[in-house]
Structures are given as C-alpha cells and as structure tokens.
Amino acid sequence: MDVFLKVYDINTSNKIRLGSKGDGGYVIGTGFGNYDCYISAGVSDEESFSRDFINMYNMSKYNSFAFDGTITNYPYHYTRNISFIRKNIGPTIDDNNVNLSNLIRTNDNIFLKMDIEGAEFDWLLSLKNEELNKFKQIAIELHGLNGDNFGCTNDKKLLCLQKLSENHYLVHAHANNYNKLINNIPDVIELTYIRKQCFNKEPSLNKTPLPIHNLDYKNSLLYPEISLNFPPFVNN
C-alpha cells in the first residue's frame, strides 16, 4: 500500500486550506487554473469547504452540485450557490443513487470533494480511467484502509489507491485523528490529488513535515494530532 501513498511536492505557498479549522476543511493545491464543475459528495451538516471553494472560484448553482441521500435539506446557510441532489453516490443509478456519469461526461475540469463513509471505494472502482481523468483535483477522505470494513475488502481499497495514482499525483495527506495508525498507515485519511496533466514533469517527493502548521488541523479536539513524518508521506 505504501507505494500508492507517496506524497509529491508542491510548494507550500501553493497550498491553501478551505473550510473549517477542523473536520470538514481540506488542504488543496492552487495555481492549477479554473474548474468547470464543483461536486460536493457527502454533505451531512458541514459545508464550509463548499462555501469557500465556490467563493474562491466564482462558481454558481449551475456548475456546483451537492449529493447526499442521508439528509432531507441542504445546509444553505453555508452557501446558496449550489444545486442539491438528495441522492447517494455509488456505482449504480436508481431512485436513491447516482454515479455522476452525466457530470463526468459533460465536464472536463472537475473539482471533487468527497466524504461518503466508505462508499467511495465501489464508486472509484466503477470508473474508467478516462472518466477519472476528468477530475482535475480531488480532496477525498478514505475510510478503513487497514482492513475489510466499510463495506469493502482491503484488496479493493488497494486497487482504488492504485487507480487514483495512475492519472493523479497525491500532493497532500492528513490523518483523521478520530482513528489510529496501523503499521504506519492511518485508518482514515484525507488525501488531495491533482491530475498529472497539470504538471510539466513529475514533481519530487514531499519533504515537508506533515501535518503542516496553520494548514492542517485536528479533526477532533479530543485527541492528539497524528504525525505522518515518515515514508511514504514524507521522504527525507
């Protein structure tokens, strides 16, 4: 699994945190152009990231979409510049689920923010490589990387990491401190990917200590932050 969790370097000045200084915020890369579509996959009651992203990139309800079948109403006090679809994301299409195929087909530079409690794996595995390549940047929380849980086997989770690494560079990693490290792999981890086509050449491996002060924050104030200052996350 380590080989697919190598973090590549982009200058810290090209990283910014959007959203809350806690659970719901993510560190992303800047300076990679604009986006024709924004997708928030998994809403619950926290959309500070969507608010900040939509404001930063001047998105609107015509090209910004939120999906969550577990809630009745979108928390519009964060932003009204988004279209809410009360469906969950997965590999199938029916009355309760959507696979994002329509948005993938009609857009070429998508930003995806995803936290769907383990459902990310079956959805990722359902995508063709050319479909996944439509996502210019992805901020995703992966769940249960150390076992057969969250409705997915560990082997399938490994395939998802491999698939993400084929078209995207992993440029940031932050361990969710609600969980723990097992064999130096966080059980739940926030990862930021940028499409390889955005780079002129392969970036060097990351040497910046993780977490980064004033960019990364604890998901929970009840537990200590988890250091990732070792390979594959930091390579000195």
LOKOL-57683 format. One record per atom (N, C-alpha, C): x, y, z; residue in one letter. Coordinates in steps of 0.02 Angstrom, whole numbers, padded with zeros to 5 digits, always signed. Example, Ala and Ser with C-alpha at 12.3 -4.5 7.8 and 13.67 -1.06 7.14 Angstrom:
2
+00660-00284+00390A
+00615-00225+00390A
+00660-00165+00390A
+00642-00112+00354S
+00684-00053+00357S
+00645+00002+00394S
This chain:
236
+00041-00060+00000M
+00000+00000+00000M
+00043+00063+00000M
+00102+00060+00031D
+00145+00119+00036D
+00160+00150-00031D
+00170+00109-00082V
+00191+00135-00147V
+00137+00180-00178V
+00074+00170-00159F
+00020+00211-00186F
+00001+00269-00141F
+00040+00278-00087L
+00027+00334-00041L
+00087+00382-00040L
+00129+00379-00091K
+00185+00426-00096K
+00158+00496-00108K
+00178+00543-00065V
+00157+00612-00072V
+00210+00650-00112V
+00187+00686-00163Y
+00231+00725-00205Y
+00230+00798-00183Y
+00284+00833-00200D
+00293+00901-00176D
+00261+00952-00222D
+00220+00996-00193I
+00205+01060-00224I
+00222+01111-00170I
+00246+01168-00191N
+00268+01218-00143N
+00213+01234-00093N
+00231+01240-00029T
+00182+01254+00022T
+00144+01318+00007T
+00175+01366-00028S
+00141+01427-00046S
+00085+01415-00096S
+00085+01356-00128N
+00032+01338-00174N
-00020+01294-00141N
-00018+01289-00075K
-00069+01253-00038K
-00111+01302+00003K
-00175+01289+00007I
-00219+01331+00046I
-00271+01286+00080I
-00292+01306+00138R
-00346+01270+00171R
-00412+01306+00159R
-00461+01268+00138L
-00528+01294+00131L
-00573+01256+00180L
-00623+01292+00207G
-00667+01261+00255G
-00643+01271+00326G
-00674+01237+00372S
-00662+01247+00443S
-00592+01226+00463S
-00570+01252+00520K
-00507+01230+00550K
-00522+01170+00595K
-00544+01117+00563G
-00565+01056+00596G
-00596+01010+00545G
-00638+00964+00568D
-00670+00916+00523D
-00713+00953+00472D
-00704+00938+00409G
-00741+00972+00356G
-00698+01018+00314G
-00639+01036+00338G
-00593+01076+00298G
-00542+01032+00264G
-00515+01056+00207Y
-00466+01017+00170Y
-00411+01064+00143Y
-00351+01037+00136V
-00295+01072+00105V
-00295+01054+00031V
-00293+01105-00012I
-00293+01092-00084I
-00236+01130-00117I
-00223+01114-00180G
-00173+01150-00218G
-00204+01207-00257G
-00166+01263-00263T
-00189+01319-00303T
-00140+01331-00360T
-00161+01373-00407G
-00118+01388-00463G
-00125+01339-00520G
-00178+01300-00521F
-00188+01250-00574F
-00247+01266-00618F
-00264+01330-00622G
-00318+01351-00666G
-00386+01347-00633G
-00438+01354-00675N
-00507+01355-00651N
-00540+01287-00661N
-00603+01284-00641Y
-00641+01222-00643Y
-00708+01235-00677Y
-00731+01186-00716D
-00796+01195-00748D
-00852+01162-00708D
-00834+01127-00655C
-00885+01093-00614C
-00857+01081-00545C
-00899+01092-00494Y
-00882+01075-00425Y
-00932+01026-00398Y
-00907+00973-00366I
-00951+00921-00338I
-00933+00912-00265I
-00983+00918-00222S
-00977+00901-00151S
-01013+00835-00140S
-00974+00783-00128A
-01002+00716-00119A
-01002+00698-00045A
-01060+00700-00014G
-01065+00691+00058G
-01069+00758+00093G
-01127+00774+00121V
-01139+00840+00148V
-01147+00838+00224V
-01192+00796+00248S
-01212+00796+00319S
-01235+00866+00337S
-01203+00897+00387D
-01223+00965+00407D
-01164+01014+00403D
-01111+00996+00366E
-01049+01036+00364E
-01028+01049+00292E
-01034+01112+00270E
-01016+01129+00202E
-00974+01192+00199E
-00931+01202+00250S
-00887+01260+00249S
-00838+01258+00191S
-00815+01197+00173F
-00769+01192+00116F
-00803+01214+00052F
-00864+01190+00040S
-00901+01209-00020S
-00910+01284-00023S
-00929+01314+00032R
-00937+01387+00035R
-00874+01422+00012R
-00817+01403+00040D
-00754+01436+00025D
-00731+01423-00047D
-00740+01362-00070F
-00719+01345-00138F
-00761+01384-00189F
-00826+01384-00180I
-00872+01418-00226I
-00856+01492-00229I
-00842+01522-00172N
-00824+01593-00170N
-00757+01606-00204N
-00709+01563-00192M
-00641+01573-00219M
-00641+01568-00295M
-00680+01521-00323Y
-00677+01509-00395Y
-00739+01535-00431Y
-00778+01577-00397N
-00837+01609-00428N
-00883+01558-00462N
-00896+01504-00427M
-00942+01453-00453M
-01014+01474-00438M
-01061+01438-00467S
-01132+01454-00457S
-01172+01389-00451S
-01237+01397-00440K
-01280+01338-00434K
-01287+01301-00500K
-01264+01332-00554Y
-01268+01299-00619Y
-01208+01254-00634Y
-01155+01261-00596N
-01098+01216-00605N
-01070+01189-00539N
-01110+01195-00485S
-01091+01168-00420S
-01147+01123-00395S
-01129+01063-00373F
-01179+01013-00356F
-01160+00978-00291F
-01210+00966-00249A
-01200+00931-00186A
-01245+00869-00186A
-01216+00813-00164F
-01253+00749-00164F
-01251+00719-00094F
-01309+00701-00068D
-01313+00666-00004D
-01385+00641+00005D
-01393+00575+00004G
-01459+00546+00013G
-01478+00533+00085G
-01433+00551+00131T
-01447+00537+00202T
-01476+00597+00238T
-01482+00655+00204I
-01509+00714+00236I
-01571+00738+00198I
-01614+00775+00231T
-01675+00800+00200T
-01664+00865+00164T
-01627+00910+00197N
-01616+00977+00170N
-01542+00995+00170N
-01521+01031+00120Y
-01452+01056+00117Y
-01444+01113+00166Y
-01386+01119+00200P
-01374+01175+00246P
-01357+01239+00208P
-01409+01272+00182Y
-01399+01329+00138Y
-01370+01390+00174Y
-01364+01388+00240H
-01333+01445+00274H
-01258+01450+00257H
-01230+01396+00229Y
-01160+01399+00206Y
-01156+01434+00138Y
-01197+01413+00092T
-01198+01443+00025T
-01264+01425-00009T
-01288+01470-00050R
-01346+01456-00092R
-01326+01447-00165R
-01262+01453-00179N
-01237+01447-00247N
-01220+01375-00264N
-01267+01330-00251I
-01255+01259-00262I
-01322+01224-00273I
-01323+01173-00314S
-01383+01133-00325S
-01379+01068-00286S
-01429+01055-00245F
-01429+00996-00202F
-01469+00940-00233F
-01439+00881-00236I
-01472+00821-00260I
-01473+00771-00203I
-01532+00752-00181R
-01540+00708-00124R
-01532+00635-00145R
-01471+00619-00165K
-01454+00550-00184K
-01383+00535-00160K
-01369+00471-00148N
-01302+00450-00130N
-01263+00432-00193N
-01197+00435-00187I
-01153+00420-00243I
-01129+00348-00237I
-01132+00313-00293G
-01110+00244-00295G
-01103+00221-00367G
-01094+00157-00379P
-01083+00132-00447P
-01146+00125-00489P
-01206+00133-00459T
-01268+00121-00494T
-01311+00184-00496T
-01361+00183-00540I
-01410+00237-00546I
-01479+00209-00532I
-01514+00238-00484D
-01583+00221-00470D
-01615+00279-00433D
-01672+00268-00401D
-01707+00322-00368D
-01668+00353-00311D
-01621+00315-00282N
-01585+00338-00223N
-01511+00349-00234N
-01486+00330-00292N
-01414+00332-00304N
-01398+00362-00373N
-01338+00390-00377V
-01314+00419-00439V
-01239+00404-00445V
-01215+00395-00506N
-01144+00378-00515N
-01103+00437-00544N
-01135+00495-00552L
-01103+00556-00577L
-01085+00553-00651L
-01110+00503-00687S
-01090+00494-00757S
-01109+00554-00800S
-01166+00586-00786N
-01187+00642-00827N
-01140+00702-00819N
-01120+00717-00757L
-01074+00772-00745L
-01004+00756-00772L
-00984+00694-00766I
-00918+00674-00793I
-00917+00681-00869I
-00971+00661-00900R
-00974+00663-00974R
-00974+00734-01000R
-01004+00781-00965T
-01014+00849-00991T
-00963+00900-00965T
-00915+00878-00925N
-00864+00924-00898N
-00795+00893-00905N
-00744+00937-00906D
-00676+00913-00917D
-00628+00930-00861D
-00647+00978-00818N
-00602+01000-00764N
-00642+01006-00699N
-00656+00949-00669I
-00700+00945-00611I
-00658+00947-00547I
-00683+00983-00497F
-00656+00977-00429F
-00705+00935-00389F
-00679+00883-00357L
-00719+00838-00317L
-00698+00841-00244L
-00745+00855-00200K
-00735+00848-00128K
-00779+00790-00105K
-00749+00737-00077M
-00787+00676-00063M
-00773+00649+00006M
-00827+00638+00043D
-00825+00605+00109D
-00890+00567+00116D
-00891+00504+00093I
-00953+00466+00091I
-00947+00399+00129I
-00906+00400+00180E
-00905+00347+00231E
-00896+00276+00204E
-00849+00269+00159G
-00833+00203+00133G
-00863+00187+00065G
-00916+00223+00045A
-00947+00211-00020A
-00902+00234-00077A
-00848+00271-00060E
-00803+00296-00112E
-00769+00239-00150E
-00759+00183-00117F
-00719+00130-00149F
-00756+00098-00208F
-00818+00077-00198D
-00855+00046-00253D
-00866+00096-00310D
-00875+00160-00293W
-00884+00210-00346W
-00820+00218-00385W
-00763+00225-00351L
-00699+00232-00386L
-00685+00173-00431L
-00699+00113-00407L
-00686+00053-00447L
-00731+00049-00508L
-00787+00082-00507S
-00833+00080-00563S
-00813+00126-00620S
-00766+00172-00607L
-00747+00222-00657L
-00695+00195-00706L
-00702+00215-00768K
-00649+00203-00817K
-00595+00255-00806K
-00534+00240-00828N
-00479+00287-00818N
-00492+00354-00851N
-00523+00354-00909E
-00537+00418-00943E
-00590+00458-00905E
-00633+00424-00868E
-00683+00460-00827E
-00649+00491-00767E
-00606+00453-00734L
-00571+00479-00676L
-00526+00538-00695L
-00501+00537-00756N
-00457+00590-00779N
-00494+00656-00790N
-00560+00656-00788K
-00598+00717-00794K
-00593+00760-00731K
-00570+00729-00676F
-00564+00765-00613F
-00495+00798-00608F
-00495+00864-00612K
-00431+00900-00608K
-00401+00895-00538K
-00443+00901-00487Q
-00419+00897-00419Q
-00471+00860-00376Q
-00446+00821-00330I
-00490+00780-00286I
-00466+00788-00214I
-00512+00808-00170A
-00499+00806-00098A
-00546+00754-00070A
-00518+00699-00046I
-00559+00641-00028I
-00537+00613+00039I
-00586+00591+00078E
-00570+00554+00139E
-00583+00480+00126E
-00530+00440+00135L
-00535+00368+00127L
-00541+00335+00195L
-00582+00284+00198H
-00601+00254+00262H
-00578+00181+00267H
-00553+00163+00326G
-00539+00093+00341G
-00484+00063+00299G
-00428+00098+00291L
-00375+00073+00247L
-00340+00012+00274L
-00353-00007+00335N
-00315-00062+00366N
-00355-00126+00376N
-00408-00135+00337G
-00444-00197+00347G
-00504-00203+00301G
-00539-00259+00308D
-00600-00271+00270D
-00659-00242+00309D
-00673-00179+00296N
-00727-00145+00331N
-00755-00089+00288N
-00802-00052+00313F
-00836+00000+00274F
-00862-00028+00208F
-00884-00091+00209G
-00915-00122+00151G
-00869-00139+00094G
-00803-00144+00109C
-00755-00155+00055C
-00695-00194+00082C
-00669-00239+00041T
-00610-00277+00061T
-00548-00234+00056T
-00497-00253+00092N
-00434-00216+00090N
-00402-00220+00021N
-00411-00276-00014D
-00383-00282-00081D
-00414-00232-00129D
-00480-00221-00122K
-00513-00172-00165K
-00491-00101-00149K
-00479-00088-00085K
-00455-00022-00065K
-00386-00009-00096K
-00345-00060-00098L
-00279-00054-00129L
-00286-00039-00204L
-00334-00071-00236L
-00346-00058-00307L
-00368+00014-00319L
-00407+00041-00272C
-00429+00110-00278C
-00369+00158-00274C
-00325+00146-00227L
-00265+00188-00221L
-00222+00183-00284L
-00216+00123-00310Q
-00178+00114-00372Q
-00210+00153-00430Q
-00276+00149-00434K
-00313+00182-00487K
-00305+00258-00483K
-00310+00285-00422L
-00301+00357-00413L
-00231+00380-00434L
-00182+00338-00422S
-00112+00357-00435S
-00095+00354-00509S
-00137+00324-00550E
-00121+00317-00621E
-00127+00384-00658E
-00176+00424-00642N
-00187+00487-00677N
-00175+00549-00633N
-00163+00539-00568H
-00157+00594-00521H
-00096+00586-00476H
-00068+00644-00457Y
-00016+00644-00405Y
-00049+00659-00338Y
-00030+00621-00287L
-00050+00635-00219L
-00006+00691-00192L
-00036+00749-00175V
+00005+00807-00156V
-00005+00828-00083V
-00051+00795-00048H
-00059+00811+00023H
-00095+00753+00058H
-00075+00742+00121A
-00106+00689+00161A
-00113+00714+00233A
-00169+00698+00263H
-00182+00716+00333H
-00222+00660+00365H
-00197+00635+00421A
-00230+00581+00456A
-00288+00608+00497A
-00346+00576+00491N
-00403+00592+00534N
-00390+00563+00603N
-00385+00607+00653N
-00363+00584+00720N
-00419+00554+00761N
-00478+00546+00732Y
-00529+00505+00765Y
-00508+00432+00767Y
-00465+00413+00720N
-00443+00344+00713N
-00369+00339+00729N
-00336+00286+00709K
-00267+00274+00730K
-00225+00249+00672K
-00160+00247+00685L
-00114+00217+00638L
-00109+00142+00650L
-00107+00105+00596I
-00092+00033+00600I
-00037+00020+00549I
+00020-00003+00573N
+00078-00013+00529N
+00095+00051+00490N
+00090+00107+00525N
+00107+00173+00498N
+00060+00196+00442N
+00001+00167+00437I
-00050+00188+00389I
-00111+00212+00428I
-00132+00274+00419P
-00193+00296+00454P
-00253+00256+00431P
-00297+00239+00478D
-00356+00202+00459D
-00405+00245+00420D
-00408+00309+00436V
-00448+00357+00397V
-00402+00415+00380V
-00401+00434+00316I
-00352+00484+00294I
-00382+00530+00242I
-00364+00594+00247E
-00385+00644+00198E
-00329+00652+00147E
-00345+00644+00084L
-00295+00647+00030L
-00315+00698-00023L
-00266+00733-00049T
-00277+00781-00103T
-00238+00759-00164T
-00273+00752-00220Y
-00243+00730-00283Y
-00251+00785-00336Y
-00200+00792-00378I
-00203+00838-00435I
-00185+00799-00498I
-00223+00809-00550R
-00213+00774-00613R
-00143+00783-00640R
-00113+00730-00663K
-00044+00732-00686K
-00034+00779-00745K
-00086+00788-00786Q
-00081+00832-00844Q
-00070+00905-00824Q
-00081+00921-00760C
-00070+00990-00737C
+00004+01006-00726C
+00047+00955-00731F
+00118+00964-00717F
+00159+00955-00781F
+00212+00993-00787N
+00258+00986-00844N
+00302+00925-00837N
+00317+00906-00775K
+00357+00847-00762K
+00337+00818-00694K
+00359+00758-00681E
+00343+00727-00617E
+00375+00766-00560E
+00336+00788-00511P
+00365+00825-00455P
+00407+00779-00411P
+00451+00810-00372S
+00491+00771-00325S
+00447+00748-00267S
+00473+00701-00229L
+00436+00676-00172L
+00435+00728-00116L
+00382+00728-00078N
+00373+00777-00024N
+00424+00769+00031N
+00452+00825+00053K
+00497+00825+00111K
+00472+00871+00166K
+00414+00901+00157T
+00386+00946+00207T
+00352+00906+00262T
+00368+00918+00325P
+00336+00880+00379P
+00260+00886+00377P
+00228+00831+00392L
+00155+00828+00395L
+00133+00806+00465L
+00084+00840+00493P
+00043+00894+00466P
+00080+00960+00462P
+00053+01007+00422I
+00084+01073+00412I
+00050+01123+00457I
+00091+01158+00496H
+00064+01208+00543H
+00025+01262+00505H
-00032+01279+00532N
-00077+01330+00505N
-00110+01311+00439N
-00101+01249+00418L
-00139+01222+00362L
-00180+01162+00383L
-00149+01117+00420D
-00184+01058+00445D
-00208+01069+00516D
-00267+01043+00530Y
-00296+01049+00597Y
-00328+00983+00617Y
-00333+00971+00682K
-00362+00910+00708K
-00434+00903+00685K
-00453+00842+00665N
-00524+00828+00654N
-00563+00830+00719N
-00531+00806+00772S
-00562+00806+00838S
-00515+00840+00887S
-00543+00885+00928L
-00503+00918+00980L
-00490+00872+01039L
-00522+00814+01040L
-00516+00769+01097L
-00453+00726+01094L
-00422+00721+01035Y
-00366+00676+01026Y
-00306+00715+00997Y
-00245+00691+01009P
-00186+00725+00981P
-00184+00717+00905P
-00151+00765+00873E
-00140+00761+00801E
-00094+00701+00786E
-00101+00672+00728I
-00061+00614+00708I
-00006+00637+00660I
+00056+00623+00678S
+00112+00641+00635S
+00119+00590+00578S
+00134+00616+00519L
+00149+00573+00462L
+00219+00585+00436L
+00264+00601+00481N
+00333+00619+00461N
+00377+00557+00450N
+00356+00518+00403F
+00393+00458+00384F
+00369+00437+00315F
+00408+00396+00278P
+00387+00373+00213P
+00324+00330+00219P
+00279+00333+00170P
+00286+00366+00105P
+00262+00439+00104P
+00241+00464+00162F
+00211+00531+00163F
+00264+00586+00162F
+00319+00576+00198V
+00374+00623+00200V
+00438+00584+00185V
+00476+00607+00136N
+00536+00571+00114N
+00597+00615+00120N
+00635+00608+00174N
+00695+00648+00186N
+00758+00609+00166N
